[in-house]
Amino acid sequence: MSELLGLSFDQPASPYLAFDDDPSSVVDQRNGWGLAWYPNDELGAANIRDPTSGLSAGVTDVMADWGMLRTSLLLTHLRGAAKRATYRDTHPFVATFAGRSWLIAHNGDLVGDLARELPLPGHPSLVPIGPTDTEHLFCWLLGHLAAVGATTMEEFGYDRLADLLARANELGTLNLLLADGATLLAYRCTSGFQPLYAGRFAPPYPDGDLTLSRAGISV
């Protein structure tokens, strides 16, 4: 099963992600990973995805200097080893909509006839690149924003967005992170098939930093 991590800061920070190298660790058994963030609070997102490498070696090789990463909003997706590994299917996905980059990462599976249950708007800019249920859901959500002229989640309304996600959740399992450059939204599956935790941390921190023990995250 995949895992999600979303970080949102009050001001730009340089988070450092160090994954557990213990072979028995659930996290270390993941195959493929992706990071996406908004550099220096710009509305255009940066995205690094690796569908094949193990976590520790892959992240360490690509992100040799975490200090270069300055952001107030970051998404991470760690893929389960059983998943098919291709670049176009690797999370987080990025879409350009309403003059900004949008990000999505999804843990779970939506099943059935998505074309019928979650019809896409038919706009050429809202067409999935790959066959994943996540990208289909992404385009479907953005299509609803486009239909009412909303350019951010706040403009669209969080209650309305929650209703759409609950409707999609009826088709399967859905833990989700969604970002529009200003807001990070987390949605937990109604069936609770896998935990999704949220927390807020405020300074001062011991030793001047904050460490979360699940994946080894330091700020």
Backbone as CSV, one residue per row, in Angstrom:
resi,resn,N_x,N_y,N_z,CA_x,CA_y,CA_z,C_x,C_y,C_z
1,MET,0.836,-1.186,0.000,0.000,0.000,0.000,0.876,1.244,0.000
2,SER,0.489,2.231,-0.748,1.237,3.480,-0.827,1.031,4.319,0.436
3,GLU,1.930,5.299,0.594,1.820,6.213,1.719,1.948,7.640,1.230
4,LEU,1.305,8.556,1.953,1.278,9.967,1.601,1.899,10.801,2.713
5,LEU,2.507,11.913,2.316,2.994,12.893,3.274,2.796,14.277,2.679
6,GLY,2.161,15.155,3.412,2.004,16.539,3.004,2.505,17.455,4.106
7,LEU,3.301,18.450,3.738,3.840,19.411,4.699,3.457,20.813,4.256
8,SER,2.922,21.594,5.178,2.556,22.976,4.909,3.119,23.843,6.031
9,PHE,3.905,24.869,5.651,4.579,25.720,6.626,4.036,27.142,6.562
10,ASP,4.179,27.866,7.672,3.754,29.260,7.706,4.665,30.152,6.873
11,GLN,5.890,29.717,6.636,6.832,30.441,5.796,7.777,29.441,5.168
12,PRO,8.499,29.798,4.100,9.357,28.828,3.423,10.362,28.183,4.370
13,ALA,10.503,26.866,4.215,11.429,26.083,5.027,12.133,25.079,4.129
14,SER,13.172,24.437,4.657,13.919,23.414,3.920,13.790,22.082,4.652
15,PRO,12.707,21.344,4.397,12.539,20.055,5.073,13.552,19.041,4.579
16,TYR,13.978,18.169,5.463,14.910,17.097,5.126,14.225,15.768,5.400
17,LEU,14.106,14.929,4.380,13.458,13.636,4.510,14.513,12.541,4.479
18,ALA,14.601,11.772,5.563,15.546,10.657,5.664,14.747,9.398,5.935
19,PHE,14.765,8.464,4.978,13.957,7.265,5.105,14.727,6.160,5.817
20,ASP,14.000,5.342,6.550,14.573,4.275,7.345,15.216,3.228,6.443
21,ASP,16.473,2.867,6.716,17.176,1.859,5.920,16.991,0.439,6.440
22,ASP,16.248,0.252,7.493,16.012,-1.068,8.056,15.256,-1.923,7.042
23,PRO,15.822,-3.088,6.607,15.146,-3.920,5.606,13.769,-4.385,6.048
24,SER,13.527,-4.446,7.371,12.231,-4.889,7.856,11.221,-3.762,7.921
25,SER,11.672,-2.545,7.646,10.783,-1.390,7.737,9.742,-1.425,6.633
26,VAL,8.492,-1.113,6.996,7.426,-1.049,5.991,7.739,0.021,4.964
27,VAL,8.260,1.159,5.429,8.551,2.257,4.512,9.609,1.858,3.504
28,ASP,10.664,1.128,3.949,11.777,0.814,3.066,11.398,-0.198,1.986
29,GLN,10.259,-0.865,2.137,9.839,-1.837,1.144,9.101,-1.183,-0.033
30,ARG,8.991,0.133,-0.026,8.327,0.814,-1.119,9.196,0.802,-2.372
31,ASN,8.551,0.848,-3.511,9.259,0.829,-4.778,8.768,2.003,-5.615
32,GLY,9.567,3.048,-5.659,9.178,4.241,-6.383,8.687,5.322,-5.446
33,TRP,8.951,6.551,-5.826,8.591,7.676,-4.964,8.455,8.935,-5.806
34,GLY,7.844,9.954,-5.227,7.726,11.239,-5.903,7.648,12.367,-4.896
35,LEU,8.247,13.503,-5.281,8.183,14.733,-4.489,7.659,15.856,-5.377
36,ALA,6.860,16.732,-4.808,6.418,17.924,-5.527,6.310,19.066,-4.532
37,TRP,6.716,20.265,-4.957,6.689,21.405,-4.057,6.638,22.691,-4.862
38,TYR,6.369,23.788,-4.168,6.313,25.116,-4.775,7.553,25.898,-4.339
39,PRO,8.567,26.021,-5.193,9.819,26.677,-4.791,9.593,28.133,-4.408
40,ASN,10.063,28.488,-3.220,10.000,29.884,-2.764,8.603,30.487,-2.898
41,ASP,7.602,29.657,-2.690,6.201,30.095,-2.704,5.717,30.575,-4.066
42,GLU,6.389,30.190,-5.133,5.884,30.487,-6.462,4.667,29.615,-6.757
43,LEU,3.875,30.001,-7.740,2.685,29.233,-8.084,2.993,28.096,-9.057
44,GLY,4.204,28.080,-9.609,4.637,26.973,-10.454,5.350,25.933,-9.605
45,ALA,4.959,24.671,-9.729,5.486,23.611,-8.881,6.676,22.908,-9.525
46,ALA,7.578,22.409,-8.688,8.660,21.514,-9.101,8.253,20.093,-8.744
47,ASN,8.675,19.136,-9.554,8.220,17.758,-9.379,9.344,16.806,-9.744
48,ILE,9.676,15.903,-8.835,10.666,14.854,-9.093,10.017,13.513,-8.813
49,ARG,10.039,12.621,-9.801,9.421,11.301,-9.639,10.390,10.222,-10.098
50,ASP,10.418,9.136,-9.373,11.236,7.984,-9.741,10.384,6.732,-9.551
51,PRO,9.965,6.084,-10.631,9.047,4.954,-10.513,9.697,3.633,-10.133
52,THR,11.024,3.560,-10.114,11.661,2.254,-9.999,12.612,2.088,-8.824
53,SER,13.316,3.121,-8.399,14.370,2.914,-7.412,13.812,2.740,-6.012
54,GLY,14.621,2.101,-5.150,14.300,2.054,-3.736,14.408,3.441,-3.144
55,LEU,13.779,3.638,-2.013,13.644,4.980,-1.478,14.960,5.604,-1.060
56,SER,15.703,4.910,-0.197,16.879,5.539,0.398,17.880,5.978,-0.655
57,ALA,18.238,5.067,-1.554,19.226,5.396,-2.579,18.685,6.440,-3.536
58,GLY,17.441,6.285,-3.956,16.884,7.198,-4.946,16.768,8.614,-4.441
59,VAL,16.192,8.800,-3.266,16.018,10.139,-2.727,17.361,10.774,-2.417
60,THR,18.278,9.986,-1.850,19.595,10.524,-1.496,20.353,10.982,-2.726
61,ASP,20.297,10.205,-3.806,21.028,10.562,-5.024,20.463,11.824,-5.666
62,VAL,19.148,11.956,-5.700,18.529,13.090,-6.376,18.573,14.346,-5.520
63,MET,18.256,14.214,-4.243,18.197,15.361,-3.342,19.460,15.402,-2.493
64,ALA,20.596,15.648,-3.126,21.866,15.669,-2.397,21.957,16.868,-1.468
65,ASP,21.288,17.960,-1.794,21.338,19.172,-0.983,19.916,19.636,-0.701
66,TRP,19.370,19.203,0.438,18.015,19.570,0.786,17.890,21.066,1.057
67,GLY,18.998,21.724,1.390,18.951,23.148,1.667,18.540,23.974,0.463
68,MET,18.681,23.415,-0.744,18.270,24.128,-1.954,16.755,24.151,-2.097
69,LEU,16.061,23.292,-1.356,14.613,23.214,-1.439,14.027,24.168,-0.392
70,ARG,13.424,25.252,-0.859,12.759,26.212,0.022,11.300,26.297,-0.397
71,THR,10.417,25.920,0.507,9.013,25.876,0.138,8.138,25.979,1.376
72,SER,6.905,26.388,1.160,5.907,26.366,2.225,4.933,25.199,2.071
73,LEU,5.066,24.445,0.957,4.118,23.369,0.707,4.785,22.265,-0.099
74,LEU,4.735,21.051,0.435,5.400,19.901,-0.189,4.520,18.675,-0.075
75,LEU,4.483,17.883,-1.140,3.786,16.593,-1.150,4.777,15.481,-1.457
76,THR,4.613,14.352,-0.790,5.431,13.171,-1.059,4.529,11.951,-1.181
77,HIS,4.848,11.087,-2.124,4.111,9.845,-2.308,5.109,8.698,-2.380
78,LEU,4.909,7.688,-1.537,5.759,6.496,-1.521,4.916,5.328,-2.019
79,ARG,5.331,4.732,-3.111,4.501,3.730,-3.765,4.745,2.342,-3.197
80,GLY,3.672,1.556,-3.077,3.790,0.173,-2.674,4.521,-0.647,-3.721
81,ALA,5.295,-1.624,-3.269,6.148,-2.398,-4.172,5.355,-3.198,-5.200
82,ALA,4.101,-3.506,-4.904,3.310,-4.319,-5.826,2.774,-3.527,-7.008
83,LYS,2.876,-2.223,-6.951,2.324,-1.395,-8.015,3.188,-1.456,-9.279
84,ARG,2.535,-1.331,-10.439,3.253,-1.265,-11.701,4.040,0.034,-11.759
85,ALA,5.303,-0.033,-12.198,6.193,1.126,-12.145,6.378,1.742,-13.529
86,THR,5.729,2.869,-13.773,5.981,3.664,-14.961,5.992,5.124,-14.536
87,TYR,6.713,5.952,-15.288,6.847,7.346,-14.900,5.495,8.071,-14.946
88,ARG,4.712,7.831,-15.971,3.458,8.583,-16.124,2.442,8.228,-15.050
89,ASP,2.637,7.081,-14.387,1.710,6.666,-13.340,2.211,6.991,-11.939
90,THR,3.337,7.680,-11.832,3.951,7.940,-10.533,3.465,9.270,-9.958
91,HIS,3.058,9.245,-8.716,2.573,10.427,-8.007,3.766,11.213,-7.432
92,PRO,3.537,12.490,-7.075,2.340,13.306,-7.257,2.193,13.747,-8.718
93,PHE,0.954,13.938,-9.139,0.673,14.465,-10.462,0.586,15.990,-10.402
94,VAL,0.985,16.625,-11.506,0.954,18.084,-11.603,0.092,18.473,-12.796
95,ALA,-0.770,19.451,-12.607,-1.587,19.978,-13.704,-1.542,21.502,-13.655
96,THR,-1.488,22.127,-14.820,-1.564,23.583,-14.905,-3.010,23.980,-15.130
97,PHE,-3.542,24.771,-14.206,-4.942,25.175,-14.281,-5.093,26.546,-13.638
98,ALA,-5.760,27.451,-14.319,-6.072,28.786,-13.809,-4.810,29.547,-13.390
99,GLY,-3.748,29.406,-14.187,-2.548,30.188,-13.952,-1.689,29.731,-12.800
100,ARG,-1.817,28.476,-12.408,-0.997,27.944,-11.322,-0.864,26.434,-11.461
101,SER,0.116,25.873,-10.782,0.267,24.419,-10.749,-0.588,23.831,-9.629
102,TRP,-1.272,22.761,-9.959,-2.028,21.995,-8.968,-1.347,20.647,-8.775
103,LEU,-1.391,20.124,-7.561,-0.757,18.845,-7.231,-1.782,17.902,-6.623
104,ILE,-1.623,16.621,-6.907,-2.475,15.612,-6.277,-1.665,14.353,-6.028
105,ALA,-1.924,13.714,-4.906,-1.367,12.397,-4.585,-2.483,11.596,-3.925
106,HIS,-2.584,10.330,-4.277,-3.743,9.516,-3.890,-3.257,8.157,-3.408
107,ASN,-3.839,7.707,-2.324,-3.617,6.359,-1.810,-4.964,5.652,-1.810
108,GLY,-5.072,4.580,-2.582,-6.317,3.840,-2.674,-6.633,3.474,-4.108
109,ASP,-7.807,2.969,-4.339,-8.220,2.549,-5.675,-9.687,2.901,-5.899
110,LEU,-9.948,3.576,-7.014,-11.312,3.826,-7.453,-11.625,2.845,-8.574
111,VAL,-12.740,2.174,-8.481,-13.055,1.109,-9.428,-14.384,1.397,-10.117
112,GLY,-14.623,0.637,-11.173,-15.855,0.805,-11.924,-15.633,1.628,-13.176
113,ASP,-16.714,2.073,-13.761,-16.676,2.851,-14.999,-16.497,4.324,-14.651
114,LEU,-15.236,4.749,-14.532,-14.971,6.128,-14.135,-15.450,7.115,-15.193
115,ALA,-15.376,6.734,-16.453,-15.833,7.632,-17.516,-17.313,7.966,-17.355
116,ARG,-18.073,7.029,-16.822,-19.511,7.259,-16.613,-19.774,7.902,-15.257
117,GLU,-19.102,7.420,-14.215,-19.370,7.907,-12.865,-18.738,9.270,-12.602
118,LEU,-17.565,9.497,-13.206,-16.852,10.775,-13.033,-16.534,11.321,-14.418
119,PRO,-17.532,11.805,-15.131,-17.319,12.227,-16.525,-16.398,13.438,-16.616
120,LEU,-15.462,13.373,-17.549,-14.514,14.461,-17.739,-15.151,15.584,-18.568
121,PRO,-14.674,16.818,-18.409,-15.321,17.962,-19.050,-15.120,18.047,-20.551
122,GLY,-14.162,17.295,-21.096,-13.927,17.343,-22.534,-13.013,18.458,-22.969
123,HIS,-12.513,19.241,-22.032,-11.583,20.318,-22.369,-10.208,19.725,-22.636
124,PRO,-9.512,20.162,-23.688,-8.226,19.533,-24.040,-7.143,19.675,-22.972
125,SER,-7.257,20.667,-22.095,-6.253,20.826,-21.049,-6.535,19.961,-19.828
126,LEU,-7.704,19.310,-19.814,-8.076,18.472,-18.681,-8.280,17.032,-19.148
127,VAL,-7.236,16.507,-19.766,-7.231,15.131,-20.250,-6.074,14.396,-19.573
128,PRO,-6.312,13.257,-18.942,-5.233,12.527,-18.278,-4.158,12.078,-19.263
129,ILE,-2.899,12.113,-18.815,-1.795,11.599,-19.635,-1.776,10.086,-19.600
130,GLY,-2.017,9.514,-18.428,-1.990,8.070,-18.249,-3.352,7.516,-17.869
131,PRO,-3.405,6.210,-17.574,-4.685,5.546,-17.320,-5.085,5.479,-15.851
132,THR,-4.367,6.140,-14.958,-4.630,5.953,-13.536,-5.959,6.568,-13.098
133,ASP,-6.534,5.966,-12.072,-7.748,6.525,-11.491,-7.481,7.885,-10.856
134,THR,-6.265,8.093,-10.366,-5.921,9.358,-9.724,-5.955,10.516,-10.707
135,GLU,-5.329,10.336,-11.867,-5.337,11.402,-12.867,-6.742,11.676,-13.385
136,HIS,-7.533,10.622,-13.519,-8.919,10.812,-13.943,-9.664,11.658,-12.910
137,LEU,-9.501,11.312,-11.639,-10.130,12.073,-10.570,-9.650,13.523,-10.570
138,PHE,-8.366,13.725,-10.804,-7.767,15.057,-10.839,-8.451,15.924,-11.903
139,CYS,-8.554,15.401,-13.106,-9.174,16.152,-14.200,-10.655,16.392,-13.938
140,TRP,-11.314,15.428,-13.321,-12.727,15.574,-12.988,-12.940,16.691,-11.974
141,LEU,-12.093,16.733,-10.955,-12.200,17.789,-9.949,-11.953,19.168,-10.560
142,LEU,-10.886,19.278,-11.347,-10.578,20.565,-11.960,-11.660,20.994,-12.947
143,GLY,-12.285,20.023,-13.570,-13.391,20.341,-14.467,-14.543,21.015,-13.743
144,HIS,-14.810,20.586,-12.510,-15.866,21.214,-11.722,-15.489,22.640,-11.344
145,LEU,-14.220,22.877,-11.038,-13.790,24.244,-10.754,-13.942,25.122,-11.989
146,ALA,-13.521,24.580,-13.140,-13.614,25.344,-14.385,-15.065,25.694,-14.709
147,ALA,-15.972,24.797,-14.395,-17.379,25.007,-14.740,-17.986,26.200,-14.021
148,VAL,-17.442,26.545,-12.855,-17.997,27.682,-12.108,-17.043,28.871,-12.097
149,GLY,-15.935,28.755,-12.841,-14.985,29.856,-12.936,-14.108,30.035,-11.721
150,ALA,-13.979,29.017,-10.881,-13.127,29.103,-9.692,-11.677,28.850,-10.075
151,THR,-10.759,29.575,-9.454,-9.333,29.423,-9.752,-8.552,28.847,-8.590
152,THR,-9.162,28.734,-7.419,-8.517,28.140,-6.244,-9.549,27.302,-5.494
153,MET,-9.074,26.489,-4.572,-9.986,25.716,-3.741,-10.841,26.626,-2.873
154,GLU,-10.251,27.707,-2.370,-10.996,28.631,-1.536,-12.150,29.259,-2.309
155,GLU,-11.896,29.653,-3.552,-12.967,30.222,-4.374,-14.075,29.203,-4.639
156,PHE,-13.679,27.970,-4.873,-14.661,26.928,-5.176,-15.501,26.597,-3.950
157,GLY,-14.869,26.608,-2.766,-15.574,26.272,-1.527,-15.190,24.889,-1.039
158,TYR,-14.730,24.832,0.204,-14.261,23.553,0.736,-15.398,22.563,0.956
159,ASP,-16.569,23.040,1.331,-17.698,22.129,1.508,-18.087,21.494,0.178
160,ARG,-18.090,22.296,-0.881,-18.417,21.765,-2.198,-17.371,20.755,-2.656
161,LEU,-16.109,21.054,-2.380,-15.041,20.134,-2.737,-15.139,18.837,-1.937
162,ALA,-15.468,18.954,-0.652,-15.633,17.759,0.175,-16.774,16.887,-0.342
163,ASP,-17.838,17.506,-0.830,-18.953,16.736,-1.390,-18.520,15.964,-2.640
164,LEU,-17.696,16.590,-3.479,-17.207,15.901,-4.671,-16.323,14.717,-4.294
165,LEU,-15.449,14.910,-3.327,-14.557,13.829,-2.907,-15.344,12.690,-2.267
166,ALA,-16.369,13.020,-1.507,-17.209,11.976,-0.922,-17.927,11.184,-2.020
167,ARG,-18.331,11.870,-3.064,-18.966,11.188,-4.203,-17.984,10.244,-4.880
168,ALA,-16.758,10.700,-5.093,-15.737,9.833,-5.683,-15.396,8.679,-4.755
169,ASN,-15.419,8.914,-3.460,-15.078,7.891,-2.472,-16.037,6.702,-2.528
170,GLU,-17.247,6.942,-3.008,-18.217,5.854,-3.144,-17.757,4.795,-4.136
171,LEU,-16.774,5.143,-4.976,-16.288,4.214,-6.003,-15.121,3.363,-5.524
172,GLY,-14.680,3.542,-4.264,-13.561,2.740,-3.785,-12.927,3.363,-2.562
173,THR,-11.594,3.289,-2.520,-10.844,3.810,-1.375,-10.104,5.073,-1.788
174,LEU,-10.065,6.049,-0.874,-9.569,7.362,-1.267,-8.989,8.115,-0.069
175,ASN,-7.683,8.053,0.085,-6.945,9.024,0.885,-6.255,9.943,-0.114
176,LEU,-6.306,11.252,0.109,-5.873,12.164,-0.945,-5.263,13.428,-0.364
177,LEU,-4.237,13.935,-1.068,-3.674,15.254,-0.822,-3.835,16.070,-2.099
178,LEU,-4.320,17.305,-1.959,-4.555,18.182,-3.099,-4.025,19.566,-2.752
179,ALA,-3.290,20.192,-3.675,-2.712,21.511,-3.420,-2.901,22.408,-4.630
180,ASP,-3.104,23.715,-4.364,-3.253,24.683,-5.444,-2.210,25.795,-5.371
181,GLY,-1.163,25.600,-4.593,-0.114,26.597,-4.445,-0.267,27.453,-3.208
182,ALA,-1.493,27.552,-2.715,-1.749,28.314,-1.497,-2.317,27.444,-0.379
183,THR,-3.031,26.398,-0.757,-3.741,25.557,0.206,-3.364,24.099,0.004
184,LEU,-3.195,23.378,1.106,-3.018,21.927,1.084,-4.243,21.300,1.730
185,LEU,-4.952,20.483,0.969,-6.146,19.804,1.459,-5.864,18.319,1.613
186,ALA,-6.281,17.758,2.738,-6.151,16.325,2.980,-7.549,15.738,3.151
187,TYR,-7.801,14.634,2.468,-9.087,13.950,2.557,-8.839,12.506,2.985
188,ARG,-9.558,12.065,4.017,-9.412,10.695,4.511,-10.580,9.846,4.049
189,CYS,-10.279,8.644,3.605,-11.286,7.708,3.107,-12.348,7.443,4.166
190,THR,-13.600,7.400,3.735,-14.696,7.185,4.672,-14.676,5.783,5.270
191,SER,-14.042,4.831,4.586,-13.966,3.469,5.115,-12.815,3.297,6.092
192,GLY,-11.907,4.292,6.158,-10.763,4.188,7.059,-9.840,3.038,6.708
193,PHE,-9.704,2.730,5.413,-8.926,1.557,5.022,-7.452,1.682,5.398
194,GLN,-6.938,2.907,5.492,-5.577,3.139,5.950,-5.557,4.482,6.673
195,PRO,-4.870,4.561,7.809,-4.896,5.808,8.586,-4.328,6.981,7.800
196,LEU,-4.851,8.158,8.090,-4.327,9.414,7.571,-4.330,10.387,8.743
197,TYR,-3.140,10.822,9.121,-2.995,11.634,10.325,-2.712,13.090,9.958
198,ALA,-3.154,13.993,10.839,-2.884,15.414,10.662,-2.433,15.991,11.999
199,GLY,-1.517,16.951,11.948,-1.049,17.589,13.164,-0.490,18.965,12.860
200,ARG,-0.485,19.824,13.864,0.110,21.148,13.730,1.169,21.296,14.811
201,PHE,2.348,21.758,14.412,3.472,21.887,15.326,3.951,23.335,15.329
202,ALA,4.235,23.849,16.498,4.661,25.238,16.639,5.965,25.298,17.434
203,PRO,6.874,26.220,17.057,8.125,26.366,17.794,7.848,26.949,19.186
204,PRO,8.836,26.839,20.081,10.208,26.345,19.855,10.279,24.815,19.877
205,TYR,11.247,24.257,19.102,11.471,22.829,19.052,12.728,22.485,19.827
206,PRO,12.789,21.303,20.426,14.031,20.870,21.080,15.182,20.824,20.079
207,ASP,16.328,21.311,20.479,17.541,21.310,19.635,17.367,22.141,18.371
208,GLY,16.330,22.964,18.306,16.184,23.879,17.179,15.561,23.291,15.943
209,ASP,15.090,22.041,15.986,14.434,21.468,14.811,13.268,20.597,15.239
210,LEU,12.526,20.132,14.244,11.373,19.268,14.470,11.605,17.970,13.724
211,THR,11.454,16.840,14.423,11.624,15.531,13.789,10.358,14.715,14.003
212,LEU,9.801,14.220,12.898,8.659,13.314,12.954,9.169,11.917,12.658
213,SER,8.824,10.968,13.492,9.504,9.674,13.463,9.001,8.716,12.403
214,ARG,7.868,8.956,11.758,7.324,7.971,10.829,8.277,7.686,9.670
215,ALA,8.667,8.714,8.961,9.597,8.504,7.848,10.935,9.174,8.109
216,GLY,11.056,9.844,9.253,12.293,10.542,9.561,12.310,11.896,8.898
217,ILE,11.487,12.820,9.352,11.355,14.115,8.716,11.880,15.183,9.652
218,SER,12.816,15.983,9.181,13.351,17.045,10.003,13.126,18.379,9.316
219,VAL,12.791,19.390,10.101,12.584,20.734,9.592,13.515,21.684,10.321
